[in-house]
Amino acid sequence: MATGKNYQGRDGDLHLIDKTQATAGAAGTPWGLRMSFSQMDLSVNYQSRSEEEPRLDRERITDDAHVQIGSNVNFLEGTEVSMSLVMSSQETDAFLEFAGVHWASQEGTSKATPNWGVKGTPAIGLVSTKSRGKTADGLYKGGRIDNKGSAIVLPDFADQKKVAIDVEVIWQETSGVNKFGMRLKEVYFNPGDQEIGEAADFVTISLSGMMYGEMERITVFSRAMNVLTSTLFV
């Protein structure tokens, strides 16, 4: 049974990041999209390790008997991520566009659009974080650490309509004094697994994705360029 982290009923901010290097602002700054939410529930499973396979000497325990690492396929597989949150209805389309849901499902204008993007900015399109060699800050090399402690640069999706983004969440504690958050790297949202319920003043979104990178704690968001305004987030 899968195990992981669970957070419930918090208010805060959601920050999405792609791999594109913005031409405006500071060099090496990726594009991002940020929005506030309420009542978020988040669940992230832990990545499993490779199975260990015993090897005997002609079915006997001798000095040649040993244990070896089995298949590494688990390092290439995603771990499940799910979240539900409430946000402004005005932010929903931009959120789904940045997450690549419209692009992958070929909804609306995405059918005729050669690039994955948000409201035409940047014009060249966004770039998936899957298969990247490093982040904008140059510190992150690959999505996983293998059995020998080496960083793995994960291969890209075979389907070019699939894209991954980094998802950062910072919650406000009940006291309103401290903030805490999580960074989920290389997350893919399958269009067929997302649910949206629209009311008069807000939208409830239930998301289900696969995380191919690392998960780490944060207290501040990564530096990024607002994809809607071409200005740096502060």
C-alpha positions as CSV (number, residue, x, y, z in Angstrom):
1,M,0.0,0.0,0.0
2,A,1.3,3.4,-0.9
3,T,2.3,5.8,1.9
4,G,3.2,9.4,1.9
5,K,2.4,12.9,3.2
6,N,-1.0,14.4,3.7
7,Y,-2.0,18.0,4.4
8,Q,-5.6,19.1,4.9
9,G,-7.8,22.2,5.1
10,R,-5.1,24.9,4.7
11,D,-5.2,28.2,3.0
12,G,-2.2,29.5,1.0
13,D,-0.6,30.0,-2.4
14,L,0.1,27.7,-5.3
15,H,3.1,28.4,-7.6
16,L,3.7,26.6,-10.9
17,I,7.0,26.7,-12.8
18,D,8.2,25.4,-16.1
19,K,11.7,25.0,-17.5
20,T,11.7,27.9,-20.1
21,Q,14.4,30.5,-19.6
22,A,12.6,33.9,-19.6
23,T,14.2,36.5,-21.9
24,A,12.9,39.3,-19.7
25,G,14.2,40.0,-16.3
26,A,17.2,38.2,-14.7
27,A,19.0,35.7,-16.8
28,G,18.0,32.1,-16.0
29,T,14.6,33.0,-14.5
30,P,11.9,30.5,-15.4
31,W,8.3,31.3,-16.2
32,G,5.8,30.8,-13.4
33,L,2.1,31.2,-12.4
34,R,1.0,31.9,-8.9
35,M,-2.5,32.0,-7.3
36,S,-4.1,31.9,-3.9
37,F,-6.3,29.1,-2.7
38,S,-8.4,28.0,0.3
39,Q,-9.1,24.7,1.9
40,M,-6.4,22.7,0.1
41,D,-6.0,19.0,0.7
42,L,-2.7,17.5,-0.6
43,S,-1.5,14.0,-0.7
44,V,1.9,12.8,-2.0
45,N,3.1,9.3,-2.0
46,Y,6.7,8.3,-1.3
47,Q,8.8,6.8,-4.0
48,S,9.6,3.1,-3.6
49,R,13.1,1.6,-3.8
50,S,14.2,-1.1,-6.1
51,E,13.6,-4.7,-5.0
52,E,16.5,-6.8,-3.9
53,E,16.9,-10.2,-5.4
54,P,18.7,-13.1,-3.6
55,R,21.1,-15.1,-5.6
56,L,22.2,-18.6,-4.3
57,D,25.0,-20.9,-5.4
58,R,23.1,-23.7,-7.1
59,E,20.3,-23.2,-4.6
60,R,22.7,-23.4,-1.7
61,I,24.0,-20.7,0.7
62,T,27.7,-20.5,0.2
63,D,30.3,-17.8,0.1
64,D,29.1,-17.0,-3.4
65,A,25.5,-16.4,-2.3
66,H,24.6,-12.7,-2.5
67,V,21.8,-10.1,-2.9
68,Q,21.6,-7.9,-6.0
69,I,19.6,-4.9,-7.0
70,G,16.6,-5.8,-9.2
71,S,15.0,-3.7,-11.9
72,N,15.5,0.1,-11.7
73,V,12.2,0.8,-13.6
74,N,10.7,2.3,-10.4
75,F,13.1,5.3,-10.8
76,L,11.5,6.1,-14.1
77,E,7.9,5.7,-12.8
78,G,5.9,8.5,-11.3
79,T,4.6,8.7,-7.7
80,E,1.0,9.7,-7.2
81,V,0.0,13.2,-6.2
82,S,-3.5,14.4,-5.5
83,M,-4.9,17.8,-4.4
84,S,-8.2,19.6,-4.1
85,L,-8.5,23.3,-3.6
86,V,-10.8,26.3,-4.0
87,M,-9.8,29.3,-6.1
88,S,-11.1,32.2,-8.0
89,S,-12.9,31.3,-11.2
90,Q,-10.8,33.9,-13.1
91,E,-7.7,31.9,-12.4
92,T,-8.9,28.5,-13.6
93,D,-8.2,28.7,-17.3
94,A,-4.6,30.1,-16.8
95,F,-4.0,27.3,-14.2
96,L,-5.1,24.5,-16.6
97,E,-3.2,26.0,-19.5
98,F,0.1,26.3,-17.5
99,A,-0.4,22.7,-16.1
100,G,-0.6,21.6,-19.8
101,V,-4.1,20.1,-19.4
102,H,-5.6,22.1,-22.4
103,W,-2.5,21.4,-24.5
104,A,-2.5,17.7,-23.8
105,S,-6.2,17.3,-24.3
106,Q,-6.2,19.5,-27.5
107,E,-9.1,21.6,-26.1
108,G,-10.2,24.7,-27.9
109,T,-7.4,26.8,-29.5
110,S,-4.8,24.2,-28.4
111,K,-5.7,22.1,-31.4
112,A,-4.2,24.6,-33.8
113,T,-1.5,25.9,-31.5
114,P,2.0,24.6,-32.3
115,N,3.3,25.5,-28.8
116,W,2.2,24.9,-25.2
117,G,1.7,28.2,-23.6
118,V,-0.5,30.5,-21.5
119,K,-2.4,33.3,-23.2
120,G,0.4,33.6,-25.8
121,T,3.1,34.4,-23.3
122,P,5.8,33.5,-24.0
123,A,5.2,33.3,-27.7
124,I,7.7,30.4,-28.2
125,G,5.8,28.3,-25.7
126,L,6.6,26.8,-22.3
127,V,9.0,23.9,-21.8
128,S,8.4,20.7,-19.8
129,T,10.5,20.2,-16.7
130,K,10.6,16.5,-17.5
131,S,14.1,15.4,-18.7
132,R,15.8,18.6,-17.7
133,G,19.5,18.6,-16.9
134,K,19.2,21.3,-14.3
135,T,17.0,24.0,-12.9
136,A,17.3,27.7,-13.6
137,D,19.6,28.0,-10.6
138,G,21.8,25.2,-11.9
139,L,21.7,23.2,-8.7
140,Y,19.3,20.5,-9.6
141,K,20.5,17.7,-11.9
142,G,17.7,15.2,-12.6
143,G,14.6,14.0,-10.9
144,R,15.8,11.0,-8.9
145,I,18.8,9.6,-7.1
146,D,19.7,6.0,-8.1
147,N,20.9,3.1,-5.9
148,K,24.5,4.3,-6.2
149,G,23.7,7.8,-5.1
150,S,24.0,9.3,-8.6
151,A,21.5,11.8,-10.0
152,I,19.3,10.6,-12.8
153,V,18.2,12.8,-15.6
154,L,14.8,11.3,-16.4
155,P,14.0,10.7,-20.1
156,D,11.3,12.8,-21.7
157,F,7.8,11.5,-22.4
158,A,7.4,9.6,-25.6
159,D,4.2,11.5,-26.2
160,Q,5.2,15.1,-27.0
161,K,1.8,16.4,-25.8
162,K,2.6,15.3,-22.2
163,V,4.4,18.0,-20.2
164,A,5.5,18.3,-16.6
165,I,5.9,21.3,-14.3
166,D,7.2,22.0,-10.8
167,V,4.4,22.6,-8.2
168,E,5.2,24.7,-5.1
169,V,2.7,25.1,-2.3
170,I,3.0,27.3,0.7
171,W,0.4,27.1,3.5
172,Q,-0.4,29.7,6.1
173,E,-0.6,28.2,9.6
174,T,-3.7,28.8,11.6
175,S,-1.9,31.3,13.8
176,G,-1.0,33.3,10.7
177,V,2.6,33.7,11.9
178,N,4.6,30.9,10.2
179,K,4.4,29.5,6.7
180,F,5.5,26.1,5.5
181,G,5.4,24.4,2.1
182,M,6.4,21.7,-0.3
183,R,8.1,21.7,-3.7
184,L,7.0,18.8,-6.0
185,K,9.3,18.5,-9.1
186,E,8.3,17.3,-12.5
187,V,4.6,16.7,-12.1
188,Y,2.4,15.5,-15.0
189,F,-1.4,16.1,-14.9
190,N,-3.3,13.7,-17.1
191,P,-6.2,15.7,-18.7
192,G,-8.6,12.8,-18.1
193,D,-8.0,12.7,-14.3
194,Q,-8.8,16.3,-13.5
195,E,-12.2,17.5,-12.1
196,I,-13.5,21.1,-12.0
197,G,-16.7,22.3,-10.3
198,E,-17.7,25.9,-11.0
199,A,-19.9,28.0,-8.7
200,A,-20.9,31.6,-8.9
201,D,-17.9,33.0,-7.1
202,F,-15.3,30.2,-6.9
203,V,-14.1,27.0,-8.5
204,T,-13.4,23.7,-6.7
205,I,-10.5,21.8,-8.4
206,S,-9.6,18.2,-7.8
207,L,-6.2,17.3,-9.3
208,S,-4.5,14.0,-9.8
209,G,-0.9,13.7,-11.1
210,M,2.3,11.8,-11.2
211,M,5.5,13.2,-9.8
212,Y,8.7,12.2,-11.4
213,G,11.2,14.4,-9.5
214,E,12.0,15.1,-5.9
215,M,9.8,16.4,-3.1
216,E,11.3,18.9,-0.6
217,R,10.2,21.3,2.1
218,I,10.2,25.0,1.4
219,T,9.4,28.3,3.2
220,V,9.7,30.6,0.1
221,F,8.8,30.2,-3.6
222,S,11.5,29.8,-6.3
223,R,12.3,32.9,-8.3
224,A,10.1,33.1,-11.4
225,M,8.7,35.4,-14.0
226,N,4.9,35.9,-14.0
227,V,3.8,34.4,-17.3
228,L,0.7,36.7,-17.4
229,T,2.5,40.0,-16.9
230,S,6.2,39.3,-17.8
231,T,7.3,40.8,-14.4
232,L,9.2,39.1,-11.6
233,F,7.2,37.7,-8.7
234,V,8.0,39.5,-5.5
